[in-house]
Amino acid sequence: MVSSIGVTTCPRGQPGQPSPEVHWAQCRAAGRQKGLGLLYSALVRPRPEYCEQLRAPQGEKDLRVATTCPEEGNKDAERAMAVTILVWVLQQLILNVHVVGDERDEARRDHSSFPGLGSRFGIGSTMEGWSPSEENIIYRVLVSLIPPYGHAFLPELCNPGETPERNFRIRVQLVCTCKTEQLVGDMLCFIHHDEEEQRRNQGPSLLQTVCTGSYLDVQKTACRFHQLVKACWVVLPHSRRWRLTMLPCNRSCKFKMARAEEEIIIEIMLGVQQGNSDIFLSSQASEALFTPSTTWTSSCAVAEAKFFERLARRAPDGSFHLRCLQLCARILVGTGFSEYALKTVVMHLLNTTPLSGWHRTHFLLRLDDIMRYLCHCLEEKRLDHFFFGNEKIPEEIVLPPALQRAEPFNLFQHLAQDPDAQAQAMREFTDMQDRLTRMLANDN
């Protein structure tokens, strides 16, 4: 399966926006002062009015946070909003490459030597509002990559015929830009201009910087992004109060912001959007013991965040669906169950139980539903992935046609193949029930 991404679509995938070539030309002329000023206001006083100023120019999908704007005194929501705004401004600095001082050469890039940066999305339990841990919280943001001027991304299955389609490589192909050269000034066609002239005017192509052979390399891309974030950090207003420490991570950009006794850990994942859908080919490692550096895994993280954001808009006051998920996630510690399996159970129930049934007055009933559903799945050795082949997905969530037509994917396939693993899972489930009972008794 081969499809082209980003050859003719606009940088943010929105109709009516300029072409990529014009976009890059505009980016080179754009300033960054307004973005820095808004960031300062939003980080110092993360209130909705400041967040909306940053949100408005970017379109519907930009600055997506899986929760609503923070209420006064909601520190977790304020942090999540501030983190997303921070990532947005880092993107603007990297896109516009207006870096000052001694860091200019280190951070500066030509528009053809690194992928363009598109929309960003808050993903994972913290941004969705149900993180089971109160310590060592990681704020995760996925930033979409778009092909730079003169390039196209062509996703290819690593194993054709694989079911489900999970692992991809992204072939980078040069495209002729002779017809658009006048629009972008000194940007030359990589195919029809002399290589030495290109090197003098616009630097190397993507194939020479962050690719292995013809394929986009996750580790090289993450490493380069890591360098750009580190260089751009020095111009942010709050860099004087927060200490930045880059953390080791070869498939993403992970760093810690610290001041006094407060710490925030942020992980920026990279991804290539599949068409106009909410599914991305992500830099996250696959479930295999070893993931090649040119392998990008299909991720539903943005679709999941969008699902919870939709619930947040529709849920009545007093809804406890996130509290139910958070409490159940806490009893998984020390077991072989993954948070993702539990999250899948809850998403199935949220999609079939009216939101009015998740009010705090029904808290114990919904907890019982979750445990019963999980028990049934263990007995049947089957838990269907929420998105693969699910005909009841909310229409606001856009899935690729292949995923819509796919057979439901069993997350408990390993239990069906290993009776001993299933027996162990049933024992752990009994322990989880006991742990939940004690937890509820202590709360009362």
Secondary structure, 3 states (H helix, E strand, C coil): CECCECCCCCCCCCCCCCCHHHHHHHHHHCCCHHHHHHHHHHHHCCCHHHHHHHHHHHCCCCCECCCCCCCCCCHHHHHHHHHHHHHHHHHHHHHHCCCCHHHHHHHCCCCCCCCEEEEEEEEHHHHHCCCCCCCCCEEEEEEEEECCCCEEEEEEECCCCCCCCCEEEEEEEECCCHHHHHHHCCCCCCCCCCHHHHHHHHCCCHHHCCEECCEECHHHHHHHHHHHHHHHHCCCHHHHCCEEEEECCCCCEEEEEEECCEEEEEEEEEEEECCCCCCEEECCCCCCCCCCCCCEEEECHHHHHHHHHHHHHHCCCCECHHHHHHHHHHCCCCCCCCHHHHHHHHHHHHHHCCHHHHEHHHHHHHHHHHHHHHHHHHHHCCCECCCCCCCCCCCCCCCCHHHHHCCCCECCHHHHHCHHHHHHHHHHHHHHHHHHHHHHHHHC
